[in-house]
Each structure stands twice: as C-alpha cells, then as structure tokens.
C-alpha cells in the first residue's frame, strides 16, 4: 500500500504548510505542546475544505486529517531520528524532571502493623 495514494497533491501542500505552522506554534511561549496536534488538525481540515473542490466533503475532511497526521509524523520522525544516544536522552529527561525521593517517616499504618482483636 502506497502512502502517497492517500494524500492528493493539494494534501501534500497542506501537510508542508502545517509542518511550518507547527514549528512556529512550538516556538510560541504561550502554546502548550499537547495542543499543537489538535490545532494542526483543525487547520488541516479547514484548509482542505476551503482549497479542494467540493467544499467540506468526507474525502476533503479526511485529506485534512491525513495532512495534519503527516505533518506531526514528519516532526516526530525528525525529532526521534536526531537522538544520537538513547541513554543520554533518557538521562537528560530524568534530570529535567527533577524527581525527589522522600523517605518513609513511619507515620503510616500498614496492614501488618494492626492488632487483631
């Protein structure tokens, strides 16, 4: 199955445009990362509905969703492919999470500590 058969030529152009918009959204300080794929999907559907013949048909809506998916997938492939050493990336992420461990102070009651009457 050929992926290029799913996206028509206008869909590829929309995917490229969405990729660029996603880069700008990623750099915006007010934009949370989790929101970017949703925004790109809405923009992709809108762009496909307005730019393709027939308006907002099921096929055009799917083209917009496929274009947004292609843009997000391209970004993720680029990001994941640039990791040189997986161990270094994992260690850097763990350091950024700033995980602190607490010791047990003994105040909690476990099932084994209870007296049976």
N, C-alpha and C positions, 0 to 999 in steps of 0.2 A: 504494500500500500504506500503510495507516494504522498508525502505531506503537502507538497506543492499543489496537489489537486484539490485540497480542502480550501486553500486560500486563493481567491481570484487575484488578478493583478492589482486592483484597487485595494484589496485587503492587505496586500504586502506593503503598499504605500502607507496605509493607515497604521500597520504594525510598526513601520520605521518611525513614523511621526509619534506614535505613542511611546516608543522607546526613548525618544528625545524628551518628550514631556515628562516621562518617569524620572529621567536623570535630573531635570530641573526640580521636580517635586521632592526628590530625595535630598537635594541640597537645601531646600527651604527649611529654615529652623522651626517653623510653626507646624510642619506637616509630620504627623506620626507615621512611621513606616508601615504599620498594619493597614492604613487607609489607602495607600497608593494603589494596590491592585484593584480595589473597588472603584476608585476614581478613573483609572485607566479603562476598566470595563465599561463604565457609563459613557466615557468619552468615545470609546471604540464603537459602541452601539449607535451613539448619536452620529458619529462621523459616517458610519456605514449607511445609516438610514437616510442621511441627507445627501450623500455623494453617489450612491448607487441607484440605478434605475429601479423604480417600483416603490420607493419610499421604505417604510418600516415593515417589510415582509419578514417572514420567519427566516428565509435564507439570508437576508441582509443583517438581521439581528445576530444570527449565528456567525456571519462573517466578522461582525464587530467583536463578538466574544472570542473568536479564534484569533483575531488580530491582537487583542489585549493579552491573550494567553501566549502568543508568540513573542510579544514584547517582554513580558515578565520572564518567560523561559529563557530568552536571549540574555537578559540581565543576570539571571541566576547562573546560567552556564558560564558567562564571563566571570562572575564573582567566584564561583566554585573552582573554575579552571585556573584561577590566578593563585590559589593557595599552593605554596611550594612544599610545605611540610605540614602534614595534618596535625602532628603532635604539637608543633609550635603554635598553630592556630587554636588548638584546644587549650593550651596553657595560657595563651593571651586572653581568650574568652573567660577562662576561670579567674584570671587575675582581675579582669574588668568587672566581674560580678561581685567582688569584694565580699565573699562569703565568710561570715564569722561563726565560729562554733561556740556553743555555751556548754558549760559543764553542768551535770545534774547536781542540784543543791540538796537533794534528799527530801524535799518537802512533799513530793507526790507520793500517793499511796498506790502501791501495786497490789494486784490480786493476791499475790503470795504472802504479803505482809499482814493481811487481815486475819483477825482471830475468828475462829468458828465457834458459835455458841450452841 
